[in-house]
Amino acid sequence: MQLTAKMVEHVLSEDADPWRIGNHVLYDLCSRYPTHKDAAEIVAKIWLIGRAYAASVERGRGKVAGTKLSNGQFYTETVSDALRKSQLDHKLDALASFDELNEANAGSILDAHAYLVRVFKELTPLKKPLNKRSLASKYLHFHRPKLFFIYDSRAASSIQRLQIPCHVIQAPQEVDESYARFVSAALDLREQVFSEFGQRLNPRQIDRLLLAIHEDIYDALRVGSAA
């Protein structure tokens, strides 16, 4: 699939995004409660982001936290306790001065994502730990919207359809490799759009582009690429 100006125009149009109000609610939630010290704030953020983005933290949790814990107790006791004890606030604070993800800071951003993936893994059974890279990317995106690209199987599939090459970035050894490859390709996609159409897309706009490609809503826009 080839990018066209009409596709980029669609991405830039706020009116074309039916999810914008719901997303603004989540951005506002994380802006108002940015830290991980209060259980109620943690539960609200992890619950609403996970459920809204089909990446709930309790999915596949098994019996790691005890056979008698309900899903509600898993949130209020296990998840909130893990995030309160974590170094996530320190990781997020270290990124506060960055305006966007780029080659220079990609390592720090990938490190924060890999760290949260490890925190989530510890909530699932040791014999069958689940990889929550998608939830980690979405949760971090709402805390640092300019820095974290949203990852899931739909976005990964769409970026492959565009045949975007992977940007070369320096990253720590313990990053999540699938997310790192996706970020590399997303950086190249951002640069391609800027080079061809003069628009610098942010992570939310890139997510909208990839979701629209996945849902094939650009069929009617493929004819008549831009001038």
Rosetta constraint file for C-alpha pairs under 8 A:
AtomPair CA 1 CA 161 HARMONIC 6.07 0.50
AtomPair CA 1 CA 162 HARMONIC 5.24 0.50
AtomPair CA 1 CA 163 HARMONIC 7.81 0.50
AtomPair CA 2 CA 162 HARMONIC 6.51 0.50
AtomPair CA 2 CA 222 HARMONIC 7.96 0.50
AtomPair CA 3 CA 7 HARMONIC 6.66 0.50
AtomPair CA 3 CA 8 HARMONIC 7.74 0.50
AtomPair CA 3 CA 162 HARMONIC 7.70 0.50
AtomPair CA 3 CA 193 HARMONIC 7.97 0.50
AtomPair CA 3 CA 225 HARMONIC 7.97 0.50
AtomPair CA 4 CA 8 HARMONIC 6.61 0.50
AtomPair CA 4 CA 221 HARMONIC 7.83 0.50
AtomPair CA 4 CA 222 HARMONIC 6.91 0.50
AtomPair CA 4 CA 225 HARMONIC 4.80 0.50
AtomPair CA 4 CA 226 HARMONIC 5.85 0.50
AtomPair CA 5 CA 9 HARMONIC 6.08 0.50
AtomPair CA 5 CA 197 HARMONIC 6.55 0.50
AtomPair CA 5 CA 225 HARMONIC 6.01 0.50
AtomPair CA 5 CA 226 HARMONIC 4.72 0.50
AtomPair CA 5 CA 227 HARMONIC 7.48 0.50
AtomPair CA 6 CA 10 HARMONIC 6.12 0.50
AtomPair CA 6 CA 221 HARMONIC 6.18 0.50
AtomPair CA 6 CA 222 HARMONIC 8.00 0.50
AtomPair CA 6 CA 225 HARMONIC 6.76 0.50
AtomPair CA 6 CA 226 HARMONIC 6.61 0.50
AtomPair CA 7 CA 11 HARMONIC 6.41 0.50
AtomPair CA 7 CA 209 HARMONIC 7.56 0.50
AtomPair CA 7 CA 218 HARMONIC 6.82 0.50
AtomPair CA 7 CA 221 HARMONIC 6.67 0.50
AtomPair CA 7 CA 222 HARMONIC 8.00 0.50
AtomPair CA 8 CA 12 HARMONIC 6.32 0.50
AtomPair CA 8 CA 193 HARMONIC 7.83 0.50
AtomPair CA 8 CA 197 HARMONIC 7.83 0.50
AtomPair CA 8 CA 209 HARMONIC 7.68 0.50
AtomPair CA 9 CA 13 HARMONIC 6.33 0.50
AtomPair CA 10 CA 16 HARMONIC 6.63 0.50
AtomPair CA 11 CA 16 HARMONIC 7.50 0.50
AtomPair CA 11 CA 205 HARMONIC 5.94 0.50
AtomPair CA 11 CA 206 HARMONIC 7.86 0.50
AtomPair CA 11 CA 208 HARMONIC 6.29 0.50
AtomPair CA 11 CA 209 HARMONIC 5.90 0.50
AtomPair CA 12 CA 205 HARMONIC 6.99 0.50
AtomPair CA 13 CA 17 HARMONIC 7.28 0.50
AtomPair CA 14 CA 20 HARMONIC 7.45 0.50
AtomPair CA 19 CA 23 HARMONIC 6.14 0.50
AtomPair CA 20 CA 24 HARMONIC 6.05 0.50
AtomPair CA 21 CA 25 HARMONIC 6.37 0.50
AtomPair CA 22 CA 26 HARMONIC 6.68 0.50
AtomPair CA 23 CA 27 HARMONIC 6.23 0.50
AtomPair CA 24 CA 28 HARMONIC 5.97 0.50
AtomPair CA 25 CA 29 HARMONIC 6.11 0.50
AtomPair CA 26 CA 30 HARMONIC 6.34 0.50
AtomPair CA 26 CA 45 HARMONIC 7.77 0.50
AtomPair CA 26 CA 48 HARMONIC 7.68 0.50
AtomPair CA 26 CA 49 HARMONIC 6.97 0.50
AtomPair CA 26 CA 142 HARMONIC 6.75 0.50
AtomPair CA 27 CA 31 HARMONIC 6.10 0.50
AtomPair CA 27 CA 142 HARMONIC 5.36 0.50
AtomPair CA 27 CA 143 HARMONIC 7.24 0.50
AtomPair CA 28 CA 32 HARMONIC 5.98 0.50
AtomPair CA 29 CA 33 HARMONIC 6.05 0.50
AtomPair CA 29 CA 45 HARMONIC 7.15 0.50
AtomPair CA 30 CA 34 HARMONIC 5.03 0.50
AtomPair CA 30 CA 45 HARMONIC 6.94 0.50
AtomPair CA 30 CA 142 HARMONIC 6.30 0.50
AtomPair CA 30 CA 143 HARMONIC 5.60 0.50
AtomPair CA 31 CA 143 HARMONIC 6.90 0.50
AtomPair CA 33 CA 41 HARMONIC 6.37 0.50
AtomPair CA 34 CA 143 HARMONIC 6.73 0.50
AtomPair CA 35 CA 89 HARMONIC 5.95 0.50
AtomPair CA 36 CA 41 HARMONIC 7.31 0.50
AtomPair CA 36 CA 42 HARMONIC 5.97 0.50
AtomPair CA 36 CA 83 HARMONIC 6.23 0.50
AtomPair CA 36 CA 84 HARMONIC 5.34 0.50
AtomPair CA 36 CA 88 HARMONIC 7.57 0.50
AtomPair CA 36 CA 89 HARMONIC 6.53 0.50
AtomPair CA 37 CA 41 HARMONIC 7.90 0.50
AtomPair CA 37 CA 42 HARMONIC 7.64 0.50
AtomPair CA 37 CA 84 HARMONIC 5.29 0.50
AtomPair CA 38 CA 42 HARMONIC 6.34 0.50
AtomPair CA 38 CA 84 HARMONIC 7.47 0.50
AtomPair CA 39 CA 43 HARMONIC 6.04 0.50
AtomPair CA 39 CA 76 HARMONIC 6.70 0.50
AtomPair CA 39 CA 80 HARMONIC 5.35 0.50
AtomPair CA 39 CA 81 HARMONIC 7.48 0.50
AtomPair CA 39 CA 84 HARMONIC 7.69 0.50
AtomPair CA 40 CA 44 HARMONIC 6.13 0.50
AtomPair CA 40 CA 76 HARMONIC 7.67 0.50
AtomPair CA 41 CA 45 HARMONIC 6.32 0.50
AtomPair CA 42 CA 46 HARMONIC 6.10 0.50
AtomPair CA 42 CA 80 HARMONIC 5.84 0.50
AtomPair CA 42 CA 83 HARMONIC 7.58 0.50
AtomPair CA 43 CA 47 HARMONIC 5.68 0.50
AtomPair CA 43 CA 75 HARMONIC 6.06 0.50
AtomPair CA 43 CA 76 HARMONIC 6.35 0.50
AtomPair CA 43 CA 79 HARMONIC 7.74 0.50
AtomPair CA 43 CA 80 HARMONIC 6.33 0.50
AtomPair CA 44 CA 48 HARMONIC 5.91 0.50
AtomPair CA 45 CA 49 HARMONIC 5.88 0.50
AtomPair CA 45 CA 139 HARMONIC 7.96 0.50
AtomPair CA 46 CA 50 HARMONIC 5.71 0.50
AtomPair CA 46 CA 56 HARMONIC 7.77 0.50
AtomPair CA 46 CA 57 HARMONIC 7.34 0.50
AtomPair CA 46 CA 139 HARMONIC 7.13 0.50
AtomPair CA 47 CA 51 HARMONIC 5.99 0.50
AtomPair CA 47 CA 56 HARMONIC 6.88 0.50
AtomPair CA 47 CA 57 HARMONIC 7.64 0.50
AtomPair CA 47 CA 75 HARMONIC 7.72 0.50
AtomPair CA 48 CA 52 HARMONIC 5.82 0.50
AtomPair CA 49 CA 53 HARMONIC 6.05 0.50
AtomPair CA 49 CA 55 HARMONIC 7.96 0.50
AtomPair CA 49 CA 56 HARMONIC 7.79 0.50
AtomPair CA 49 CA 138 HARMONIC 7.33 0.50
AtomPair CA 49 CA 139 HARMONIC 6.47 0.50
AtomPair CA 50 CA 54 HARMONIC 5.97 0.50
AtomPair CA 50 CA 55 HARMONIC 4.66 0.50
AtomPair CA 50 CA 56 HARMONIC 4.04 0.50
AtomPair CA 50 CA 57 HARMONIC 6.37 0.50
AtomPair CA 50 CA 135 HARMONIC 6.44 0.50
AtomPair CA 50 CA 138 HARMONIC 7.98 0.50
AtomPair CA 50 CA 139 HARMONIC 7.61 0.50
AtomPair CA 51 CA 55 HARMONIC 6.17 0.50
AtomPair CA 51 CA 56 HARMONIC 5.17 0.50
AtomPair CA 53 CA 135 HARMONIC 7.98 0.50
AtomPair CA 53 CA 138 HARMONIC 7.70 0.50
AtomPair CA 55 CA 59 HARMONIC 7.62 0.50
AtomPair CA 55 CA 132 HARMONIC 7.92 0.50
AtomPair CA 55 CA 134 HARMONIC 6.89 0.50
AtomPair CA 55 CA 135 HARMONIC 5.33 0.50
AtomPair CA 56 CA 135 HARMONIC 7.22 0.50
AtomPair CA 57 CA 61 HARMONIC 7.74 0.50
AtomPair CA 57 CA 120 HARMONIC 7.64 0.50
AtomPair CA 57 CA 132 HARMONIC 7.77 0.50
AtomPair CA 57 CA 135 HARMONIC 7.36 0.50
AtomPair CA 58 CA 71 HARMONIC 6.72 0.50
AtomPair CA 58 CA 74 HARMONIC 7.37 0.50
AtomPair CA 58 CA 75 HARMONIC 7.80 0.50
AtomPair CA 60 CA 124 HARMONIC 7.28 0.50
AtomPair CA 60 CA 130 HARMONIC 7.25 0.50
AtomPair CA 61 CA 123 HARMONIC 6.82 0.50
AtomPair CA 61 CA 124 HARMONIC 4.86 0.50
AtomPair CA 61 CA 125 HARMONIC 6.88 0.50
AtomPair CA 62 CA 124 HARMONIC 6.55 0.50
AtomPair CA 62 CA 125 HARMONIC 6.32 0.50
AtomPair CA 63 CA 67 HARMONIC 5.24 0.50
AtomPair CA 63 CA 124 HARMONIC 7.76 0.50
AtomPair CA 63 CA 125 HARMONIC 6.67 0.50
AtomPair CA 64 CA 123 HARMONIC 6.69 0.50
AtomPair CA 64 CA 124 HARMONIC 5.63 0.50
AtomPair CA 64 CA 125 HARMONIC 4.76 0.50
AtomPair CA 64 CA 126 HARMONIC 7.60 0.50
AtomPair CA 65 CA 69 HARMONIC 6.94 0.50
AtomPair CA 65 CA 74 HARMONIC 7.32 0.50
AtomPair CA 65 CA 78 HARMONIC 6.91 0.50
AtomPair CA 65 CA 123 HARMONIC 7.21 0.50
AtomPair CA 65 CA 124 HARMONIC 7.93 0.50
AtomPair CA 69 CA 73 HARMONIC 5.60 0.50
AtomPair CA 69 CA 74 HARMONIC 6.11 0.50
AtomPair CA 70 CA 74 HARMONIC 6.11 0.50
AtomPair CA 71 CA 75 HARMONIC 6.43 0.50
AtomPair CA 72 CA 76 HARMONIC 6.26 0.50
AtomPair CA 73 CA 77 HARMONIC 5.46 0.50
AtomPair CA 73 CA 78 HARMONIC 7.21 0.50
AtomPair CA 74 CA 78 HARMONIC 5.00 0.50
AtomPair CA 74 CA 79 HARMONIC 6.17 0.50
AtomPair CA 75 CA 79 HARMONIC 4.97 0.50
AtomPair CA 75 CA 80 HARMONIC 6.21 0.50
AtomPair CA 76 CA 80 HARMONIC 5.66 0.50
AtomPair CA 76 CA 81 HARMONIC 7.79 0.50
AtomPair CA 77 CA 81 HARMONIC 5.82 0.50
AtomPair CA 78 CA 82 HARMONIC 6.15 0.50
AtomPair CA 78 CA 123 HARMONIC 7.51 0.50
AtomPair CA 79 CA 83 HARMONIC 6.31 0.50
AtomPair CA 79 CA 123 HARMONIC 7.36 0.50
AtomPair CA 80 CA 84 HARMONIC 6.04 0.50
AtomPair CA 81 CA 85 HARMONIC 6.20 0.50
AtomPair CA 82 CA 86 HARMONIC 6.10 0.50
AtomPair CA 82 CA 119 HARMONIC 7.22 0.50
AtomPair CA 83 CA 87 HARMONIC 7.87 0.50
AtomPair CA 83 CA 88 HARMONIC 7.15 0.50
AtomPair CA 83 CA 119 HARMONIC 7.69 0.50
AtomPair CA 86 CA 119 HARMONIC 7.54 0.50
AtomPair CA 87 CA 91 HARMONIC 6.34 0.50
AtomPair CA 88 CA 92 HARMONIC 6.15 0.50
AtomPair CA 88 CA 112 HARMONIC 7.58 0.50
AtomPair CA 88 CA 115 HARMONIC 7.86 0.50
AtomPair CA 88 CA 116 HARMONIC 7.16 0.50
AtomPair CA 89 CA 93 HARMONIC 5.99 0.50
AtomPair CA 90 CA 94 HARMONIC 6.26 0.50
AtomPair CA 91 CA 95 HARMONIC 6.91 0.50
AtomPair CA 91 CA 112 HARMONIC 5.76 0.50
AtomPair CA 92 CA 96 HARMONIC 6.63 0.50
AtomPair CA 92 CA 112 HARMONIC 7.33 0.50
AtomPair CA 92 CA 143 HARMONIC 7.94 0.50
AtomPair CA 92 CA 144 HARMONIC 7.77 0.50
AtomPair CA 95 CA 108 HARMONIC 7.48 0.50
AtomPair CA 95 CA 109 HARMONIC 7.28 0.50
AtomPair CA 98 CA 105 HARMONIC 7.74 0.50
AtomPair CA 98 CA 147 HARMONIC 7.62 0.50
AtomPair CA 99 CA 146 HARMONIC 6.49 0.50
AtomPair CA 99 CA 147 HARMONIC 7.37 0.50
AtomPair CA 100 CA 146 HARMONIC 5.16 0.50
AtomPair CA 100 CA 147 HARMONIC 5.12 0.50
AtomPair CA 101 CA 105 HARMONIC 6.31 0.50
AtomPair CA 101 CA 106 HARMONIC 5.94 0.50
AtomPair CA 101 CA 109 HARMONIC 7.55 0.50
AtomPair CA 101 CA 146 HARMONIC 7.06 0.50
AtomPair CA 101 CA 147 HARMONIC 4.84 0.50
AtomPair CA 101 CA 148 HARMONIC 7.30 0.50
AtomPair CA 102 CA 106 HARMONIC 5.63 0.50
AtomPair CA 102 CA 187 HARMONIC 7.41 0.50
AtomPair CA 103 CA 107 HARMONIC 7.96 0.50
AtomPair CA 103 CA 168 HARMONIC 7.93 0.50
AtomPair CA 103 CA 169 HARMONIC 5.55 0.50
AtomPair CA 103 CA 170 HARMONIC 7.16 0.50
AtomPair CA 104 CA 170 HARMONIC 7.93 0.50
AtomPair CA 105 CA 109 HARMONIC 6.55 0.50
AtomPair CA 106 CA 110 HARMONIC 6.01 0.50
AtomPair CA 106 CA 169 HARMONIC 6.89 0.50
AtomPair CA 106 CA 170 HARMONIC 7.10 0.50
AtomPair CA 106 CA 171 HARMONIC 6.75 0.50
AtomPair CA 107 CA 111 HARMONIC 6.00 0.50
AtomPair CA 107 CA 169 HARMONIC 7.67 0.50
AtomPair CA 107 CA 170 HARMONIC 5.98 0.50
AtomPair CA 107 CA 171 HARMONIC 4.18 0.50
AtomPair CA 107 CA 172 HARMONIC 6.01 0.50
AtomPair CA 108 CA 112 HARMONIC 6.35 0.50
AtomPair CA 108 CA 171 HARMONIC 7.70 0.50
AtomPair CA 109 CA 113 HARMONIC 6.43 0.50
AtomPair CA 109 CA 147 HARMONIC 7.19 0.50
AtomPair CA 109 CA 148 HARMONIC 7.36 0.50
AtomPair CA 110 CA 114 HARMONIC 6.10 0.50
AtomPair CA 110 CA 171 HARMONIC 6.99 0.50
AtomPair CA 110 CA 172 HARMONIC 7.82 0.50
AtomPair CA 110 CA 175 HARMONIC 5.99 0.50
AtomPair CA 110 CA 176 HARMONIC 7.55 0.50
AtomPair CA 110 CA 179 HARMONIC 7.96 0.50
AtomPair CA 110 CA 180 HARMONIC 6.70 0.50
AtomPair CA 111 CA 115 HARMONIC 6.08 0.50
AtomPair CA 111 CA 171 HARMONIC 7.74 0.50
AtomPair CA 111 CA 172 HARMONIC 6.72 0.50
AtomPair CA 111 CA 174 HARMONIC 7.46 0.50
AtomPair CA 111 CA 175 HARMONIC 5.85 0.50
AtomPair CA 112 CA 116 HARMONIC 6.41 0.50
AtomPair CA 113 CA 117 HARMONIC 6.27 0.50
AtomPair CA 113 CA 133 HARMONIC 7.66 0.50
AtomPair CA 113 CA 136 HARMONIC 6.20 0.50
AtomPair CA 113 CA 137 HARMONIC 6.50 0.50
AtomPair CA 113 CA 140 HARMONIC 7.34 0.50
AtomPair CA 113 CA 175 HARMONIC 7.60 0.50
AtomPair CA 113 CA 176 HARMONIC 7.65 0.50
AtomPair CA 114 CA 118 HARMONIC 6.33 0.50
AtomPair CA 114 CA 133 HARMONIC 7.86 0.50
AtomPair CA 114 CA 174 HARMONIC 7.02 0.50
AtomPair CA 114 CA 175 HARMONIC 5.04 0.50
AtomPair CA 114 CA 176 HARMONIC 5.45 0.50
AtomPair CA 115 CA 119 HARMONIC 6.41 0.50
AtomPair CA 116 CA 120 HARMONIC 6.21 0.50
AtomPair CA 116 CA 136 HARMONIC 5.99 0.50
AtomPair CA 117 CA 121 HARMONIC 6.13 0.50
AtomPair CA 117 CA 131 HARMONIC 6.81 0.50
AtomPair CA 117 CA 132 HARMONIC 5.70 0.50
AtomPair CA 117 CA 133 HARMONIC 5.68 0.50
AtomPair CA 117 CA 136 HARMONIC 5.90 0.50
AtomPair CA 117 CA 176 HARMONIC 7.96 0.50
AtomPair CA 118 CA 122 HARMONIC 6.44 0.50
AtomPair CA 119 CA 123 HARMONIC 7.16 0.50
AtomPair CA 120 CA 124 HARMONIC 7.35 0.50
AtomPair CA 120 CA 131 HARMONIC 7.74 0.50
AtomPair CA 120 CA 132 HARMONIC 6.43 0.50
AtomPair CA 121 CA 129 HARMONIC 5.60 0.50
AtomPair CA 121 CA 130 HARMONIC 5.86 0.50
AtomPair CA 121 CA 131 HARMONIC 6.27 0.50
AtomPair CA 121 CA 132 HARMONIC 7.04 0.50
AtomPair CA 122 CA 126 HARMONIC 7.46 0.50
AtomPair CA 122 CA 129 HARMONIC 7.37 0.50
AtomPair CA 124 CA 128 HARMONIC 7.18 0.50
AtomPair CA 124 CA 129 HARMONIC 5.12 0.50
AtomPair CA 124 CA 130 HARMONIC 6.27 0.50
AtomPair CA 125 CA 129 HARMONIC 5.33 0.50
AtomPair CA 132 CA 136 HARMONIC 6.06 0.50
AtomPair CA 133 CA 137 HARMONIC 6.13 0.50
AtomPair CA 133 CA 151 HARMONIC 7.55 0.50
AtomPair CA 133 CA 176 HARMONIC 7.51 0.50
AtomPair CA 133 CA 179 HARMONIC 7.06 0.50
AtomPair CA 134 CA 138 HARMONIC 6.30 0.50
AtomPair CA 134 CA 150 HARMONIC 7.36 0.50
AtomPair CA 134 CA 151 HARMONIC 5.23 0.50
AtomPair CA 134 CA 152 HARMONIC 5.20 0.50
AtomPair CA 135 CA 139 HARMONIC 5.91 0.50
AtomPair CA 136 CA 140 HARMONIC 6.01 0.50
AtomPair CA 137 CA 141 HARMONIC 5.94 0.50
AtomPair CA 137 CA 148 HARMONIC 6.40 0.50
AtomPair CA 137 CA 149 HARMONIC 6.73 0.50
AtomPair CA 137 CA 150 HARMONIC 5.42 0.50
AtomPair CA 137 CA 151 HARMONIC 5.96 0.50
AtomPair CA 138 CA 142 HARMONIC 6.57 0.50
AtomPair CA 138 CA 148 HARMONIC 7.83 0.50
AtomPair CA 138 CA 149 HARMONIC 7.91 0.50
AtomPair CA 138 CA 150 HARMONIC 5.44 0.50
AtomPair CA 138 CA 151 HARMONIC 7.11 0.50
AtomPair CA 139 CA 143 HARMONIC 6.85 0.50
AtomPair CA 140 CA 144 HARMONIC 6.03 0.50
AtomPair CA 140 CA 145 HARMONIC 7.68 0.50
AtomPair CA 140 CA 148 HARMONIC 6.44 0.50
AtomPair CA 141 CA 145 HARMONIC 4.64 0.50
AtomPair CA 141 CA 146 HARMONIC 7.50 0.50
AtomPair CA 141 CA 147 HARMONIC 6.92 0.50
AtomPair CA 141 CA 148 HARMONIC 4.77 0.50
AtomPair CA 141 CA 149 HARMONIC 6.68 0.50
AtomPair CA 141 CA 150 HARMONIC 6.65 0.50
AtomPair CA 144 CA 148 HARMONIC 6.51 0.50
AtomPair CA 145 CA 203 HARMONIC 6.95 0.50
AtomPair CA 145 CA 204 HARMONIC 7.40 0.50
AtomPair CA 146 CA 202 HARMONIC 6.40 0.50
AtomPair CA 146 CA 203 HARMONIC 6.26 0.50
AtomPair CA 147 CA 203 HARMONIC 7.20 0.50
AtomPair CA 148 CA 203 HARMONIC 6.59 0.50
AtomPair CA 149 CA 183 HARMONIC 6.71 0.50
AtomPair CA 149 CA 186 HARMONIC 7.57 0.50
AtomPair CA 149 CA 203 HARMONIC 4.97 0.50
AtomPair CA 149 CA 204 HARMONIC 7.42 0.50
AtomPair CA 149 CA 206 HARMONIC 7.85 0.50
AtomPair CA 149 CA 207 HARMONIC 7.35 0.50
AtomPair CA 150 CA 155 HARMONIC 7.72 0.50
AtomPair CA 150 CA 203 HARMONIC 6.99 0.50
AtomPair CA 150 CA 204 HARMONIC 7.56 0.50
AtomPair CA 150 CA 207 HARMONIC 6.27 0.50
AtomPair CA 151 CA 155 HARMONIC 5.98 0.50
AtomPair CA 151 CA 156 HARMONIC 6.85 0.50
AtomPair CA 151 CA 179 HARMONIC 7.03 0.50
AtomPair CA 151 CA 182 HARMONIC 7.48 0.50
AtomPair CA 152 CA 156 HARMONIC 6.22 0.50
AtomPair CA 153 CA 157 HARMONIC 6.02 0.50
AtomPair CA 154 CA 158 HARMONIC 6.14 0.50
AtomPair CA 154 CA 210 HARMONIC 7.47 0.50
AtomPair CA 154 CA 211 HARMONIC 6.65 0.50
AtomPair CA 154 CA 214 HARMONIC 6.11 0.50
AtomPair CA 155 CA 159 HARMONIC 6.18 0.50
AtomPair CA 155 CA 207 HARMONIC 6.93 0.50
AtomPair CA 155 CA 210 HARMONIC 5.31 0.50
AtomPair CA 155 CA 211 HARMONIC 6.27 0.50
AtomPair CA 155 CA 214 HARMONIC 7.40 0.50
AtomPair CA 156 CA 160 HARMONIC 6.40 0.50
AtomPair CA 156 CA 182 HARMONIC 6.60 0.50
AtomPair CA 157 CA 161 HARMONIC 6.45 0.50
AtomPair CA 157 CA 214 HARMONIC 7.43 0.50
AtomPair CA 158 CA 162 HARMONIC 6.57 0.50
AtomPair CA 158 CA 210 HARMONIC 5.40 0.50
AtomPair CA 158 CA 211 HARMONIC 7.36 0.50
AtomPair CA 158 CA 213 HARMONIC 5.98 0.50
AtomPair CA 158 CA 214 HARMONIC 5.59 0.50
AtomPair CA 159 CA 163 HARMONIC 6.58 0.50
AtomPair CA 159 CA 164 HARMONIC 6.43 0.50
AtomPair CA 159 CA 185 HARMONIC 7.28 0.50
AtomPair CA 159 CA 186 HARMONIC 7.59 0.50
AtomPair CA 159 CA 210 HARMONIC 6.60 0.50
AtomPair CA 160 CA 164 HARMONIC 6.55 0.50
AtomPair CA 164 CA 185 HARMONIC 5.78 0.50
AtomPair CA 164 CA 186 HARMONIC 7.95 0.50
AtomPair CA 164 CA 188 HARMONIC 6.65 0.50
AtomPair CA 164 CA 189 HARMONIC 6.30 0.50
AtomPair CA 165 CA 185 HARMONIC 5.78 0.50
AtomPair CA 165 CA 188 HARMONIC 6.75 0.50
AtomPair CA 166 CA 181 HARMONIC 6.60 0.50
AtomPair CA 166 CA 182 HARMONIC 7.78 0.50
AtomPair CA 166 CA 184 HARMONIC 4.82 0.50
AtomPair CA 166 CA 185 HARMONIC 4.30 0.50
AtomPair CA 166 CA 186 HARMONIC 7.92 0.50
AtomPair CA 166 CA 187 HARMONIC 7.95 0.50
AtomPair CA 166 CA 188 HARMONIC 6.58 0.50
AtomPair CA 167 CA 184 HARMONIC 4.49 0.50
AtomPair CA 167 CA 185 HARMONIC 5.80 0.50
AtomPair CA 167 CA 187 HARMONIC 6.38 0.50
AtomPair CA 167 CA 188 HARMONIC 5.61 0.50
AtomPair CA 168 CA 184 HARMONIC 6.63 0.50
AtomPair CA 169 CA 184 HARMONIC 6.85 0.50
AtomPair CA 171 CA 175 HARMONIC 7.11 0.50
AtomPair CA 175 CA 180 HARMONIC 6.90 0.50
AtomPair CA 176 CA 180 HARMONIC 6.08 0.50
AtomPair CA 177 CA 181 HARMONIC 6.14 0.50
AtomPair CA 178 CA 182 HARMONIC 6.31 0.50
AtomPair CA 179 CA 183 HARMONIC 6.09 0.50
AtomPair CA 180 CA 184 HARMONIC 6.16 0.50
AtomPair CA 181 CA 185 HARMONIC 6.33 0.50
AtomPair CA 182 CA 186 HARMONIC 6.05 0.50
AtomPair CA 183 CA 187 HARMONIC 6.12 0.50
AtomPair CA 184 CA 188 HARMONIC 6.60 0.50
AtomPair CA 185 CA 189 HARMONIC 6.16 0.50
AtomPair CA 186 CA 190 HARMONIC 6.11 0.50
AtomPair CA 186 CA 206 HARMONIC 7.72 0.50
AtomPair CA 187 CA 191 HARMONIC 6.30 0.50
AtomPair CA 188 CA 192 HARMONIC 6.02 0.50
AtomPair CA 189 CA 193 HARMONIC 6.20 0.50
AtomPair CA 190 CA 194 HARMONIC 6.27 0.50
AtomPair CA 190 CA 200 HARMONIC 6.38 0.50
AtomPair CA 190 CA 201 HARMONIC 5.99 0.50
AtomPair CA 190 CA 202 HARMONIC 7.92 0.50
AtomPair CA 190 CA 206 HARMONIC 7.56 0.50
AtomPair CA 191 CA 195 HARMONIC 5.99 0.50
AtomPair CA 191 CA 200 HARMONIC 7.44 0.50
AtomPair CA 192 CA 196 HARMONIC 6.04 0.50
AtomPair CA 193 CA 197 HARMONIC 5.52 0.50
AtomPair CA 193 CA 198 HARMONIC 6.80 0.50
AtomPair CA 193 CA 199 HARMONIC 6.23 0.50
AtomPair CA 193 CA 200 HARMONIC 6.84 0.50
AtomPair CA 193 CA 201 HARMONIC 7.56 0.50
AtomPair CA 194 CA 198 HARMONIC 4.37 0.50
AtomPair CA 194 CA 199 HARMONIC 4.66 0.50
AtomPair CA 194 CA 200 HARMONIC 5.09 0.50
AtomPair CA 194 CA 201 HARMONIC 7.66 0.50
AtomPair CA 195 CA 199 HARMONIC 7.94 0.50
AtomPair CA 201 CA 205 HARMONIC 5.63 0.50
AtomPair CA 201 CA 206 HARMONIC 6.12 0.50
AtomPair CA 202 CA 206 HARMONIC 6.24 0.50
AtomPair CA 203 CA 207 HARMONIC 6.14 0.50
AtomPair CA 204 CA 208 HARMONIC 6.31 0.50
AtomPair CA 205 CA 209 HARMONIC 6.21 0.50
AtomPair CA 206 CA 210 HARMONIC 6.22 0.50
AtomPair CA 207 CA 211 HARMONIC 6.03 0.50
AtomPair CA 208 CA 212 HARMONIC 6.07 0.50
AtomPair CA 209 CA 213 HARMONIC 6.30 0.50
AtomPair CA 210 CA 214 HARMONIC 6.21 0.50
AtomPair CA 211 CA 215 HARMONIC 6.24 0.50
AtomPair CA 212 CA 216 HARMONIC 6.05 0.50
AtomPair CA 212 CA 217 HARMONIC 5.53 0.50
AtomPair CA 212 CA 218 HARMONIC 6.77 0.50
AtomPair CA 213 CA 217 HARMONIC 6.48 0.50
AtomPair CA 213 CA 218 HARMONIC 6.44 0.50
AtomPair CA 218 CA 222 HARMONIC 6.25 0.50
AtomPair CA 221 CA 225 HARMONIC 7.67 0.50
